[in-house]
Amino acid sequence: MNSPSVKHISECFVQPHHASEESKQPFYLTPGDLAMLSVHYIQKGLLFSKPPEAKLGQEDFTNSLLERLKHSLSIALVHFYPLAGRFVTEKKEDPPLYLVYIDCNNSPGAKFIYATLDRSISDILSPTDVPLVVQSFFDHDRAVNHDGHTMSLLTIQVTELVDGIFIGLSMNHCLGDGTSYWRFFNIWSEIFQAQAQGDHNNFVPNISRPPVLKRWFPDGHGPIINLPFKHSDEFIGRYEAPKLRERMFHFSSESIAKLKAKANAESNTTKISSFKSLSALMWSCRLAANNRGRLEPPLSGDYFGNSIHPIRSEIFPAGELLEHGLGWAAWKLHEAVVNHNDKLIREHVDGWLKSPAVYQLSFFDPFSVMIGSSPRFNMYGNQFGMGKALAPRSGYANKFSGKVSSYEGREEGSIDLEVCLPPDAMSALECDSEFMEAASVPLY
């Protein structure tokens, strides 16, 4: 592709449809939220094919879609009101205080952008590597979460292609993890679909699973967390990714079943899951684990916030991994996941509270593999009057050598992996017969 450019046609801000009493109070952040201040926003989105009626009245279709998206967004923000706020830092010298929280009142709201690109769906999905122009489908390029003091905490960008629509969300990672991100996407879609059945202007539907906004703090802590800083320069770093190739690999349900059977047979067990088997194929050393169900008592699955922790298996030389094979690596991952429990989670949080730190993307080992996102997230259930999405794509954010994002595949039981590697490492992966026999080119 010849470096096409995305053109921003219009932008505006969207406020919650109406204000709740809760939204008038400061919204405090947990240790897991504050630790994200120096990493990037979450940038994920879905590509849709324009429906047949769009060809009959192109301008009418686009204008109607944009208005319905904005209206349903305003209703979704009633339930997810922190996303319409801005960060505030409160400082004091005596006694020392450095407090970052969300002001949900003094903000223009969530940002909404309409853009166009003179390219087709095929131009986006057909190339072997994900085209760089996809990074322009998202707001907050290279912004870190701390920038939410002056930037929106949520931006929706709707990019119109010749024959498709891409809906990209960039959400401040301090407000929530991947579970929270896709829960918002799901509820927004649910409201969009429900409003089609009612009065466009006056219909305010109930939602099936309201978010749990009450923040989780360990006993004896919160809601105010005093950070040991005097200025943001002490904990904010601007990360620039090295030259990377980004490619999507598809794994059919049949291929995954074979990997699972092989991993369990080699380990003489039946406990290794499909996803751990696939992760082992990538030589994964870290997985982003959801803590909600591991805490005692467990948090609600609808908890809106950051409740994740990178689980790390033992690190082994590449030669040892090659010698032992898939089943051995999968079992090591299985052990790491099983051992990640309430006790370990609380120990980690207690340690952070004693010595607060902010994550830096430069901390990640460029010679290991980190798998984020999850094929359990409901991505293809998000519909906005254009049928089932064709594919998910992501932006520049939070990518480094060895970063892998897992997505549910379009066909039931399948999984897509978005792999980011330096060019030489990607070429080596493409020459790995075991990996390439299991993978296939995504079909859209």
PyMOL commands that set and color helices and strands:
alter all, ss='L'
color gray80, all
select helices_A, chain A and resi 22-24+31-34+52-56+58-79+81-84+121-125+132-137+145-149+178-195+232-234+253-267+274-281+318-324+326-338+342-354+361-363+423-430+433-438
alter helices_A, ss='H'
color red, helices_A
select strands_A, chain A and resi 7-14+27-28+42-49+86-93+96-103+110-116+154-160+164-171+245-251+286-290+308-312+370-373+391-394+403-408+415-421
alter strands_A, ss='S'
color yellow, strands_A
deselect
rebuild
show_as cartoon
